[in-house]
Amino acid sequence: MASQCLSLHRTLNPLVAPRARPLSLSFPRSCSVSFRPSSRRATAVMTRASYTPTPATERVISIASYALPFFNSLQYGQFLFAQYPRLGLLFQPIFPILNLYRSVPYASFVAFFGLYLGVVRNTSFSRYVRFNAMQAVTLDVLLAVPVLLTRILDPGQGGGFGMKAMVWGHTGVFVFSFMCFVYGVVSCLVGRTPYIPFVADAAGRQL
């Protein structure tokens, strides 16, 4: 009888689930958070740290290189100076240097080959100097084209269309050469590389 009552009591009362253990949360004693700078900021810092200004000697050599095509382009400005005499007053300070340059026999050829062989092909100079010298040499070569065209076409001395075309062409060549000279000198003064249109690509392929 006692055994039957015990079995009946177990049947009516379900099994008691084991007590759950109390939940314990543990936090680390110290927490360190590290912030990393962004890649752009790190790149900017590295760029500023690795930037080196162009030496003064390289700037001077580059500026002197552009004097060659500028001196040889002054002959194309004769019609412009004749029409506007006051414009020629701006170039009077360089007349003594120009006269000295022209007093040397074959000065243009000597300066051309000296600049090409002594600077452009001289690997002891930096690419900055060699590129500027090559631009000056390329520009000087292009300045010889109008002279050849004038001799071949022979516009004459009259007031026809041929003479007017020659005056306009020579004036345009001089203005373009003068702008290239100013652009090259100013860029070299601030240590930047000038890229002359129609000239920079041809000069870059020669280095």
Backbone as a chain_set.jsonl record, in Angstrom:
{"seq": "MASQCLSLHRTLNPLVAPRARPLSLSFPRSCSVSFRPSSRRATAVMTRASYTPTPATERVISIASYALPFFNSLQYGQFLFAQYPRLGLLFQPIFPILNLYRSVPYASFVAFFGLYLGVVRNTSFSRYVRFNAMQAVTLDVLLAVPVLLTRILDPGQGGGFGMKAMVWGHTGVFVFSFMCFVYGVVSCLVGRTPYIPFVADAAGRQL", "coords": {"N": [[0.826, -1.211, 0.0], [1.887, 1.23, 0.806], [3.872, 1.481, -1.082], [2.36, 1.785, -3.41], [1.135, 4.245, -2.944], [3.363, 5.887, -3.006], [4.27, 5.651, -5.646], [2.034, 6.731, -6.907], [2.185, 9.354, -6.017], [4.525, 10.229, -7.264], [3.714, 10.122, -9.861], [1.697, 12.041, -10.051], [3.018, 14.412, -9.329], [5.186, 16.319, -11.239], [8.571, 16.019, -12.456], [10.942, 17.878, -10.764], [12.633, 20.576, -12.1], [16.149, 21.127, -12.27], [17.64, 23.666, -10.329], [18.463, 26.764, -11.762], [21.66, 28.136, -12.24], [22.842, 31.144, -10.79], [23.173, 34.004, -12.918], [26.176, 35.349, -13.81], [27.998, 38.18, -14.513], [31.001, 39.215, -15.945], [33.305, 41.773, -16.156], [36.048, 43.224, -17.959], [38.91, 44.423, -16.277], [40.397, 46.626, -17.207], [40.071, 48.643, -20.063], [41.209, 49.38, -23.219], [41.188, 51.646, -25.838], [42.107, 52.186, -29.14], [42.75, 54.536, -31.617], [43.179, 54.781, -35.076], [44.759, 56.787, -37.509], [43.193, 58.008, -40.48], [43.656, 56.683, -43.817], [44.031, 58.623, -45.774], [44.837, 60.855, -44.345], [47.209, 59.901, -43.258], [48.646, 59.498, -45.614], [48.857, 62.137, -46.53], [50.455, 63.219, -44.516], [52.813, 61.747, -44.88], [53.449, 62.605, -47.461], [54.013, 65.33, -47.088], [56.206, 65.061, -45.446], [58.066, 63.836, -47.126], [58.506, 65.661, -49.137], [60.649, 67.563, -51.101], [62.133, 70.577, -51.847], [62.932, 72.106, -55.031], [66.333, 72.438, -55.839], [68.227, 75.528, -55.818], [70.245, 75.81, -57.727], [69.451, 74.093, -59.799], [67.151, 75.377, -60.625], [68.192, 77.766, -61.657], [69.755, 76.87, -63.817], [67.748, 75.771, -65.402], [66.199, 78.039, -65.997], [68.078, 79.526, -67.444], [68.25, 77.908, -69.664], [65.932, 78.383, -71.13], [66.484, 80.816, -72.197], [67.802, 80.533, -74.609], [65.916, 79.781, -76.83], [64.385, 82.093, -76.594], [66.07, 84.302, -77.194], [66.622, 83.676, -79.86], [64.146, 84.038, -80.948], [63.599, 86.696, -81.059], [64.03, 87.897, -83.485], [61.733, 87.527, -84.923], [60.035, 89.388, -83.935], [60.39, 91.824, -85.122], [58.631, 93.153, -86.88], [56.505, 93.67, -85.175], [57.71, 95.346, -83.285], [58.342, 97.474, -84.948], [55.838, 98.452, -85.56], [54.822, 99.091, -83.082], [56.626, 101.036, -81.389], [57.061, 101.677, -78.685], [56.779, 99.328, -77.39], [59.144, 98.036, -77.763], [60.76, 99.197, -75.894], [60.512, 97.795, -73.564], [62.219, 95.687, -73.826], [64.72, 96.68, -73.837], [66.541, 96.473, -71.575], [67.718, 93.942, -71.925], [69.195, 94.132, -74.18], [72.073, 94.607, -74.134], [73.001, 92.062, -73.309], [71.997, 90.547, -75.389], [73.367, 91.628, -77.573], [75.97, 90.857, -76.908], [75.666, 88.138, -77.079], [75.122, 87.772, -79.801], [77.466, 88.68, -80.875], [79.335, 86.699, -80.726], [80.754, 84.333, -82.886], [78.744, 81.989, -84.577], [77.16, 81.567, -82.336], [74.591, 80.678, -81.745], [74.523, 78.019, -82.683], [76.532, 76.891, -81.135], [75.5, 77.254, -78.548], [73.206, 75.728, -78.789], [74.07, 73.01, -79.276], [75.716, 72.774, -77.059], [73.855, 72.943, -74.984], [72.274, 70.744, -75.519], [74.037, 68.491, -75.585], [75.551, 68.896, -73.284], [73.763, 69.179, -71.178], [71.138, 67.971, -71.564], [71.803, 65.322, -72.362], [73.406, 64.627, -70.327], [73.583, 62.63, -67.689], [74.177, 63.211, -65.093], [72.818, 65.41, -64.25], [69.632, 66.245, -62.819], [66.34, 64.918, -63.589], [64.56, 66.983, -63.741], [66.056, 69.27, -64.555], [67.067, 68.345, -67.002], [64.719, 67.873, -68.445], [63.6, 70.455, -68.706], [65.666, 71.665, -70.161], [65.522, 70.137, -72.489], [63.006, 70.845, -73.423], [63.509, 73.52, -74.066], [65.381, 73.177, -76.112], [63.841, 71.788, -78.011], [61.879, 73.701, -78.561], [63.497, 75.662, -79.68], [64.283, 74.395, -82.027], [61.829, 74.268, -83.364], [61.484, 76.946, -83.878], [63.009, 77.418, -86.083], [61.553, 76.663, -88.261], [59.679, 78.652, -89.363], [61.539, 80.388, -90.614], [62.627, 78.793, -92.641], [60.313, 78.317, -94.153], [59.771, 80.909, -95.011], [61.945, 81.422, -96.684], [61.526, 79.514, -98.63], [58.945, 79.992, -99.707], [59.093, 82.729, -100.33], [57.806, 85.524, -99.974], [58.2, 88.095, -100.946], [58.699, 91.712, -101.286], [56.555, 93.358, -101.475], [53.23, 94.681, -100.798], [51.411, 92.62, -100.758], [49.239, 89.734, -100.239], [50.912, 87.669, -99.446], [53.049, 88.933, -98.137], [51.7, 90.095, -95.974], [50.782, 87.799, -94.695], [53.196, 86.718, -93.886], [54.039, 88.659, -92.038], [52.035, 88.465, -90.082], [52.425, 85.813, -89.337], [55.092, 85.799, -88.344], [54.808, 87.573, -86.214], [52.981, 86.185, -84.617], [54.525, 83.922, -83.976], [56.545, 85.092, -82.464], [55.084, 86.126, -80.261], [54.062, 83.773, -79.158], [56.459, 82.457, -78.482], [57.494, 84.263, -76.617], [55.573, 84.105, -74.581], [55.934, 81.452, -73.825], [58.514, 81.649, -72.817], [58.172, 83.36, -70.584], [56.377, 81.805, -69.103], [57.935, 79.512, -68.624], [60.089, 80.586, -67.133], [58.826, 81.69, -64.835], [57.645, 79.373, -63.761], [59.918, 77.833, -63.168], [61.093, 79.458, -61.268], [59.457, 79.147, -59.034], [59.87, 76.52, -58.581], [58.436, 74.588, -59.975], [57.451, 72.327, -62.641], [57.359, 73.321, -65.92], [55.017, 72.804, -68.529], [54.989, 73.016, -71.753], [52.685, 73.602, -74.347], [52.412, 71.394, -77.164], [55.115, 70.944, -77.103], [56.067, 69.77, -74.755], [55.393, 67.007, -74.794], [56.945, 66.02, -76.909], [59.478, 66.607, -75.919], [59.549, 65.04, -73.596], [59.617, 62.452, -74.618], [62.195, 62.199, -75.522], [63.86, 61.822, -73.401]], "CA": [[0.0, 0.0, 0.0], [2.797, 2.394, 0.862], [4.571, 1.596, -2.379], [1.409, 2.318, -4.391], [0.974, 5.689, -2.69], [4.589, 6.578, -3.433], [4.269, 5.726, -7.11], [1.008, 7.693, -7.314], [2.679, 10.696, -5.731], [5.508, 10.58, -8.307], [3.005, 10.324, -11.138], [0.977, 13.317, -10.027], [3.982, 15.538, -9.226], [6.239, 16.214, -12.279], [9.958, 16.163, -12.012], [11.358, 19.266, -10.508], [13.843, 20.92, -12.877], [17.251, 21.62, -11.447], [17.729, 25.118, -10.194], [19.467, 27.411, -12.639], [22.71, 28.873, -11.543], [22.719, 32.618, -10.988], [23.959, 34.545, -14.024], [27.232, 36.262, -13.349], [28.654, 38.94, -15.59], [32.367, 39.647, -15.607], [33.828, 42.836, -17.017], [37.504, 43.372, -17.82], [39.325, 45.49, -15.359], [40.813, 47.813, -17.97], [39.72, 48.579, -21.493], [41.976, 50.393, -23.961], [40.69, 51.86, -27.204], [43.119, 52.856, -29.955], [42.249, 55.105, -32.865], [44.19, 54.881, -36.114], [44.425, 57.854, -38.465], [42.724, 57.558, -41.779], [44.712, 56.486, -44.807], [44.288, 59.877, -46.488], [45.628, 61.73, -43.483], [48.564, 59.359, -43.186], [49.313, 59.765, -46.887], [49.2, 63.559, -46.575], [51.598, 63.45, -43.632], [54.0, 61.202, -45.528], [53.795, 63.445, -48.604], [54.667, 66.528, -46.583], [57.507, 64.717, -44.885], [58.991, 63.45, -48.188], [58.62, 66.73, -50.128], [61.932, 68.253, -51.119], [62.076, 71.657, -52.829], [63.923, 72.066, -56.106], [67.499, 73.255, -55.482], [68.345, 76.8, -56.537], [71.103, 75.643, -58.903], [68.649, 73.496, -60.868], [66.248, 76.411, -61.135], [68.972, 78.725, -62.454], [70.111, 76.218, -65.085], [66.525, 75.644, -66.198], [65.842, 79.377, -66.501], [69.045, 79.882, -68.485], [67.977, 77.116, -70.869], [64.873, 79.025, -71.917], [66.996, 82.026, -72.837], [68.209, 80.214, -75.978], [64.859, 80.032, -77.816], [63.878, 83.465, -76.509], [66.973, 85.164, -77.963], [66.47, 83.392, -81.285], [62.805, 84.423, -81.405], [63.459, 88.155, -81.136], [64.021, 88.323, -84.879], [60.349, 87.483, -85.399], [59.298, 90.519, -83.397], [60.8, 93.086, -85.742], [57.452, 93.837, -87.415], [55.728, 94.149, -84.039], [58.433, 96.493, -82.715], [58.242, 98.584, -85.887], [54.489, 98.998, -85.484], [54.657, 99.642, -81.734], [57.985, 101.306, -80.908], [57.136, 101.691, -77.221], [56.884, 97.953, -76.923], [60.552, 97.661, -77.76], [61.431, 99.731, -74.717], [60.502, 96.786, -72.511], [63.302, 94.736, -74.046], [66.017, 97.359, -73.839], [67.497, 95.975, -70.577], [68.423, 92.734, -72.341], [69.943, 94.38, -75.407], [73.518, 94.333, -73.98], [73.239, 90.608, -73.299], [71.705, 90.064, -76.733], [74.487, 92.023, -78.437], [77.097, 89.982, -76.581], [75.343, 86.803, -77.592], [75.242, 87.775, -81.258], [78.841, 89.007, -81.275], [80.111, 85.453, -80.787], [80.453, 83.613, -84.127], [77.987, 80.735, -84.452], [76.752, 81.441, -80.929], [73.356, 79.912, -81.668], [74.831, 76.6, -82.828], [77.314, 76.474, -79.972], [74.588, 77.169, -77.41], [72.273, 74.623, -79.024], [74.73, 71.721, -79.025], [76.171, 72.762, -75.674], [72.707, 72.662, -74.126], [71.786, 69.382, -75.768], [75.024, 67.483, -75.183], [76.07, 69.141, -71.939], [72.728, 69.145, -70.132], [70.096, 66.983, -71.827], [72.391, 63.983, -72.392], [74.254, 64.452, -69.146], [72.755, 61.994, -66.658], [74.494, 63.711, -63.755], [71.778, 66.366, -63.9], [68.346, 65.652, -62.481], [65.366, 64.903, -64.68], [63.949, 68.314, -63.794], [66.913, 70.123, -65.379], [67.149, 67.784, -68.357], [63.444, 68.076, -69.128], [63.5, 71.868, -69.083], [66.626, 71.914, -71.242], [65.01, 69.508, -73.711], [61.919, 71.692, -73.908], [64.115, 74.695, -74.694], [65.99, 72.737, -77.376], [62.748, 71.488, -78.947], [61.287, 74.975, -78.961], [64.456, 76.337, -80.563], [64.204, 73.73, -83.331], [60.584, 74.696, -84.012], [61.609, 78.337, -84.325], [63.686, 77.458, -87.382], [60.601, 76.333, -89.326], [59.212, 79.84, -90.107], [62.601, 80.919, -91.475], [62.693, 77.942, -93.831], [59.129, 78.571, -94.976], [59.908, 82.226, -95.637], [62.907, 81.317, -97.787], [60.98, 78.678, -99.699], [57.798, 80.649, -100.337], [59.553, 84.024, -100.833], [56.633, 86.402, -100.141], [58.555, 89.33, -101.63], [58.74, 92.943, -100.51], [55.369, 94.171, -101.737], [52.182, 94.708, -99.79], [50.395, 91.643, -101.091], [48.789, 88.83, -99.187], [52.053, 86.894, -98.969], [53.784, 89.732, -97.154], [50.876, 90.226, -94.772], [50.786, 86.507, -94.013], [54.487, 86.572, -93.232], [54.054, 89.551, -90.871], [51.184, 87.862, -89.058], [53.059, 84.587, -88.867], [56.255, 86.137, -87.51], [54.321, 88.165, -84.968], [52.418, 85.105, -83.809], [55.623, 83.096, -83.465], [57.226, 85.832, -81.388], [54.206, 86.191, -79.081], [54.04, 82.429, -78.567], [57.761, 82.203, -77.866], [57.629, 85.107, -75.431], [54.721, 83.542, -73.54], [56.612, 80.24, -73.346], [59.658, 82.071, -72.002], [57.664, 83.851, -69.301], [55.809, 80.668, -68.391], [59.025, 78.668, -68.157], [60.866, 81.268, -66.094], [58.027, 81.778, -63.612], [57.499, 78.028, -63.204], [61.201, 77.419, -62.589], [61.346, 80.255, -60.064], [58.711, 78.567, -57.911], [60.242, 75.119, -58.44], [57.515, 73.693, -60.663], [57.844, 71.9, -63.978], [56.472, 73.869, -66.943], [54.657, 71.916, -69.633], [54.637, 73.868, -72.88], [51.863, 72.869, -75.326], [53.05, 70.923, -78.402], [56.554, 70.8, -76.901], [56.362, 68.92, -73.598], [55.319, 65.605, -75.164], [58.126, 65.69, -77.727], [60.656, 66.65, -75.051], [59.517, 63.898, -72.68], [59.983, 61.204, -75.319], [63.631, 62.195, -75.798], [64.623, 61.555, -72.167]], "C": [[0.859, 1.259, 0.0], [3.515, 2.588, -0.447], [3.661, 2.155, -3.442], [1.206, 3.814, -4.198], [2.185, 6.47, -3.144], [4.66, 6.725, -4.934], [3.233, 6.704, -7.622], [1.466, 9.118, -7.074], [3.693, 11.154, -6.776], [4.827, 10.86, -9.644], [2.316, 11.662, -11.18], [1.911, 14.507, -9.958], [5.058, 15.369, -10.28], [7.603, 16.395, -11.661], [10.318, 17.621, -11.853], [12.651, 19.537, -11.259], [14.923, 21.426, -11.962], [17.293, 23.139, -11.446], [18.825, 25.682, -11.11], [20.451, 28.198, -11.808], [22.54, 30.376, -11.79], [23.67, 33.092, -12.072], [24.951, 35.572, -13.496], [27.893, 36.9, -14.55], [30.004, 39.413, -15.113], [32.842, 40.668, -16.611], [35.333, 42.907, -16.869], [37.845, 44.569, -16.961], [39.693, 46.773, -16.097], [40.494, 47.612, -19.426], [40.425, 49.717, -22.209], [41.478, 50.45, -25.385], [41.737, 52.658, -27.961], [42.488, 53.301, -31.254], [43.403, 55.236, -33.848], [43.811, 55.994, -37.077], [44.001, 57.272, -39.788], [43.871, 57.471, -42.762], [45.041, 57.776, -45.537], [45.153, 60.802, -45.654], [47.049, 61.235, -43.361], [49.337, 59.61, -44.466], [49.733, 61.218, -46.988], [50.404, 63.86, -45.699], [52.88, 62.938, -44.255], [54.436, 62.043, -46.707], [54.505, 64.714, -48.155], [56.062, 66.225, -46.054], [58.525, 64.408, -45.961], [59.181, 64.535, -49.238], [59.953, 67.432, -49.987], [61.873, 69.346, -52.175], [63.184, 71.52, -53.863], [65.106, 72.946, -55.737], [67.606, 74.502, -56.354], [69.205, 76.659, -57.788], [70.335, 75.044, -60.08], [67.674, 74.506, -61.452], [66.99, 77.391, -62.04], [69.323, 78.126, -63.808], [68.887, 76.093, -65.988], [66.094, 76.982, -66.782], [66.781, 79.795, -67.618], [68.801, 79.105, -69.77], [66.928, 77.776, -71.747], [65.322, 80.335, -72.55], [67.401, 81.771, -74.284], [67.075, 80.413, -76.982], [64.313, 81.458, -77.752], [64.748, 84.423, -77.31], [66.8, 84.943, -79.463], [65.096, 83.782, -81.828], [62.633, 85.93, -81.532], [63.447, 88.66, -82.569], [62.616, 88.321, -85.468], [59.513, 88.639, -84.867], [59.627, 91.844, -84.042], [59.603, 93.858, -86.301], [56.58, 94.397, -86.287], [56.389, 95.362, -83.392], [58.377, 97.706, -83.632], [56.861, 99.235, -85.832], [54.219, 99.65, -84.136], [56.043, 99.885, -81.134], [58.11, 101.283, -79.385], [57.251, 100.287, -76.647], [58.332, 97.482, -76.873], [61.314, 98.186, -76.561], [61.47, 98.713, -73.575], [61.664, 95.817, -72.62], [64.683, 95.391, -74.069], [66.985, 96.862, -72.772], [68.273, 94.743, -71.012], [69.225, 92.94, -73.62], [71.45, 94.183, -75.239], [73.839, 92.841, -73.978], [73.008, 90.029, -74.69], [72.828, 90.423, -77.699], [75.724, 91.178, -78.175], [76.879, 88.584, -77.13], [75.534, 86.728, -79.108], [76.64, 88.115, -81.736], [79.725, 87.773, -81.367], [79.76, 84.711, -82.074], [79.789, 82.26, -83.836], [77.546, 80.494, -83.0], [75.502, 80.581, -80.792], [73.63, 78.415, -81.759], [75.607, 76.082, -81.62], [76.408, 76.306, -78.746], [73.633, 75.99, -77.56], [72.92, 73.282, -78.687], [75.289, 71.643, -77.604], [75.049, 72.423, -74.711], [72.228, 71.225, -74.295], [72.76, 68.328, -75.26], [75.477, 67.656, -73.741], [75.045, 69.018, -70.833], [71.728, 68.012, -70.367], [70.646, 65.565, -71.752], [73.306, 63.702, -71.215], [73.396, 63.91, -68.004], [73.104, 62.446, -65.243], [73.509, 64.781, -63.297], [70.481, 65.619, -63.595], [67.408, 65.698, -63.684], [64.695, 66.265, -64.825], [64.746, 69.241, -64.713], [66.936, 69.632, -66.818], [65.855, 67.993, -69.127], [63.273, 69.52, -69.569], [64.462, 72.209, -70.208], [66.14, 71.319, -72.557], [63.83, 70.286, -74.268], [62.465, 72.922, -74.623], [64.728, 74.328, -76.043], [64.907, 72.464, -78.415], [62.085, 72.765, -79.447], [62.204, 75.733, -79.902], [64.452, 75.713, -81.957], [62.946, 74.167, -84.081], [60.66, 76.129, -84.519], [62.32, 78.463, -85.663], [62.732, 77.195, -88.542], [60.096, 77.583, -90.054], [60.282, 80.441, -91.022], [62.705, 80.105, -92.754], [61.49, 78.165, -94.741], [59.22, 79.907, -95.685], [60.864, 82.174, -96.822], [62.353, 80.506, -98.945], [59.858, 79.401, -100.447], [58.152, 81.994, -100.938], [58.377, 84.978, -101.059], [56.944, 87.707, -100.851], [58.495, 90.526, -100.706], [57.503, 93.816, -100.703], [54.384, 94.118, -100.582], [51.078, 93.72, -100.061], [50.037, 90.753, -99.911], [49.942, 88.021, -98.616], [52.841, 87.639, -97.91], [52.994, 89.887, -95.866], [50.845, 88.918, -93.973], [52.096, 86.28, -93.275], [54.568, 87.435, -91.972], [53.218, 88.957, -89.743], [51.829, 86.605, -88.475], [54.237, 84.863, -87.948], [55.818, 86.733, -86.175], [53.736, 87.101, -84.042], [53.482, 84.208, -83.204], [56.334, 83.798, -82.313], [56.374, 85.877, -80.118], [54.161, 84.837, -78.388], [55.354, 82.116, -77.861], [57.956, 83.028, -76.602], [56.774, 84.569, -74.276], [55.332, 82.262, -72.967], [57.792, 80.587, -72.458], [59.205, 82.541, -70.622], [57.118, 82.698, -68.466], [56.902, 79.76, -67.829], [59.817, 79.298, -67.028], [60.1, 81.318, -64.776], [57.877, 80.409, -62.964], [58.788, 77.551, -62.546], [61.527, 78.212, -61.328], [60.649, 79.674, -58.843], [58.987, 77.082, -57.745], [59.305, 74.131, -59.088], [58.009, 73.369, -62.065], [56.888, 72.493, -64.999], [56.23, 72.852, -68.059], [54.127, 72.779, -70.77], [53.808, 73.067, -73.876], [52.654, 72.573, -76.599], [54.553, 70.682, -78.251], [56.868, 69.79, -75.801], [56.356, 67.44, -73.966], [56.543, 65.179, -75.969], [59.393, 65.69, -76.88], [60.697, 65.464, -74.103], [59.922, 62.601, -73.337], [61.474, 61.104, -75.587], [64.471, 61.879, -74.573], [64.607, 60.079, -71.839]], "O": [[0.583, 2.221, -0.717], [3.744, 3.717, -0.88], [4.109, 2.918, -4.298], [1.115, 4.565, -5.17], [2.054, 7.599, -3.618], [5.054, 7.771, -5.451], [3.455, 7.414, -8.603], [1.154, 10.005, -7.868], [3.723, 12.33, -7.137], [5.271, 11.689, -10.438], [2.333, 12.349, -12.201], [1.58, 15.554, -10.516], [5.79, 14.38, -10.243], [7.762, 16.85, -10.529], [10.027, 18.464, -12.703], [13.642, 18.828, -11.085], [14.632, 22.094, -10.969], [17.012, 23.79, -12.452], [19.931, 25.151, -11.208], [20.104, 28.834, -10.813], [22.143, 30.801, -12.875], [24.817, 32.652, -12.149], [24.583, 36.535, -12.823], [28.296, 36.215, -15.49], [30.137, 39.947, -14.012], [32.776, 40.425, -17.816], [35.857, 42.677, -15.779], [37.143, 45.579, -16.942], [39.343, 47.871, -15.664], [40.64, 46.51, -19.954], [40.259, 50.882, -21.849], [41.361, 49.425, -26.057], [42.204, 53.69, -27.479], [41.779, 52.537, -31.91], [44.472, 55.737, -33.501], [42.638, 56.125, -37.427], [44.408, 56.172, -40.162], [44.917, 58.093, -42.579], [46.198, 58.012, -45.885], [46.072, 61.448, -46.159], [47.992, 62.026, -43.357], [50.532, 59.9, -44.43], [50.825, 61.52, -47.469], [51.27, 64.651, -46.072], [53.918, 63.595, -44.18], [55.632, 62.199, -46.953], [55.487, 65.13, -48.769], [56.981, 67.03, -46.197], [59.715, 64.667, -45.777], [59.967, 64.337, -50.165], [60.341, 67.845, -48.894], [61.578, 69.04, -53.33], [64.224, 70.91, -53.614], [64.908, 74.1, -55.356], [67.131, 74.52, -57.49], [68.937, 77.307, -58.799], [70.544, 75.441, -61.227], [67.403, 74.485, -62.653], [66.466, 77.799, -63.077], [69.205, 78.796, -64.834], [68.983, 76.288, -67.2], [65.67, 77.05, -67.936], [66.344, 80.352, -68.625], [69.114, 79.594, -70.855], [67.025, 77.734, -72.973], [64.595, 80.904, -73.365], [67.352, 82.685, -75.107], [67.261, 81.173, -77.932], [63.828, 81.976, -78.758], [64.225, 85.271, -78.032], [66.825, 85.893, -80.245], [64.909, 83.848, -83.043], [61.621, 86.394, -82.059], [62.912, 89.734, -82.843], [62.347, 89.05, -86.423], [58.385, 88.84, -85.318], [59.19, 92.89, -83.561], [59.563, 95.084, -86.207], [55.989, 95.468, -86.427], [55.703, 96.303, -82.993], [58.364, 98.842, -83.158], [56.736, 100.442, -86.036], [53.485, 100.634, -84.048], [56.573, 99.018, -80.44], [59.156, 100.908, -78.856], [57.763, 100.094, -75.544], [58.698, 96.642, -76.052], [62.392, 97.685, -76.239], [62.356, 98.765, -72.721], [62.055, 95.194, -71.633], [65.691, 94.722, -74.296], [68.186, 96.829, -73.042], [69.379, 94.512, -70.523], [69.873, 92.007, -74.095], [72.073, 93.627, -76.143], [74.826, 92.41, -74.573], [73.732, 89.132, -75.124], [73.199, 89.613, -78.549], [76.446, 90.822, -79.106], [77.817, 87.934, -77.592], [76.047, 85.737, -79.628], [76.971, 87.862, -82.895], [80.765, 87.808, -82.025], [78.58, 84.477, -82.336], [80.225, 81.505, -82.967], [77.56, 79.364, -82.511], [75.368, 79.834, -79.822], [73.05, 77.628, -81.012], [75.366, 74.973, -81.143], [76.535, 75.335, -78.001], [73.29, 75.333, -76.578], [72.376, 72.508, -77.898], [75.329, 70.565, -77.013], [75.258, 71.703, -73.735], [71.827, 70.575, -73.329], [72.358, 67.381, -74.583], [75.756, 66.674, -73.054], [75.4, 68.78, -69.678], [71.497, 67.189, -69.481], [70.025, 64.694, -71.143], [73.914, 62.634, -71.138], [72.586, 64.634, -67.426], [72.401, 62.1, -64.293], [73.375, 65.034, -62.1], [70.27, 64.5, -64.062], [67.646, 66.414, -64.656], [64.306, 66.65, -65.927], [64.166, 69.923, -65.557], [66.834, 70.43, -67.749], [65.883, 68.261, -70.328], [62.844, 69.778, -70.694], [64.111, 72.964, -71.115], [66.32, 71.918, -73.618], [63.677, 70.372, -75.487], [61.944, 73.321, -75.665], [64.607, 75.083, -77.007], [65.041, 72.863, -79.571], [61.769, 72.884, -80.631], [61.729, 76.384, -80.833], [64.6, 76.419, -82.955], [62.99, 74.407, -85.288], [59.98, 76.488, -85.481], [62.241, 79.507, -86.31], [63.071, 77.477, -89.691], [60.083, 77.579, -91.285], [59.958, 80.949, -92.095], [62.857, 80.669, -93.837], [61.633, 78.198, -95.963], [58.795, 80.031, -96.833], [60.621, 82.81, -97.847], [62.668, 80.772, -100.105], [59.833, 79.416, -101.678], [57.576, 82.378, -101.956], [57.99, 85.22, -102.202], [56.022, 88.373, -101.322], [58.272, 90.389, -99.503], [57.427, 94.908, -100.141], [54.682, 93.571, -99.52], [49.936, 93.933, -99.655], [50.455, 90.971, -98.773], [49.951, 87.718, -97.423], [53.253, 87.057, -96.906], [53.565, 89.815, -94.778], [50.879, 88.926, -92.743], [52.113, 85.723, -92.177], [55.103, 86.997, -90.954], [53.641, 88.947, -88.587], [51.778, 86.371, -87.268], [54.369, 84.238, -86.896], [56.397, 86.429, -85.132], [53.97, 87.119, -82.833], [53.362, 83.781, -82.056], [56.682, 83.172, -81.312], [56.894, 85.685, -79.019], [54.216, 84.766, -77.16], [55.353, 81.569, -76.758], [58.522, 82.541, -75.624], [57.209, 84.58, -73.125], [55.254, 82.018, -71.763], [58.049, 79.909, -71.464], [59.792, 82.16, -69.609], [57.368, 82.624, -67.263], [56.806, 79.295, -66.693], [60.179, 78.618, -66.068], [60.66, 81.022, -63.72], [57.972, 80.293, -61.742], [58.751, 76.933, -61.482], [62.169, 77.69, -60.417], [61.194, 79.706, -57.74], [58.408, 76.441, -56.868], [59.366, 72.94, -58.784], [58.878, 74.054, -62.605], [55.696, 72.192, -64.95], [57.142, 72.135, -68.471], [52.976, 73.216, -70.757], [54.192, 71.95, -74.223], [53.457, 73.389, -77.051], [55.197, 70.25, -79.208], [57.835, 69.036, -75.91], [57.215, 66.689, -73.505], [57.106, 64.109, -75.738], [60.284, 64.869, -77.095], [61.773, 64.932, -73.832], [60.509, 61.735, -72.688], [61.971, 60.011, -75.857], [65.681, 61.687, -74.693], [65.193, 59.662, -70.84]]}, "num_chains": 1, "name": "protein.A"}
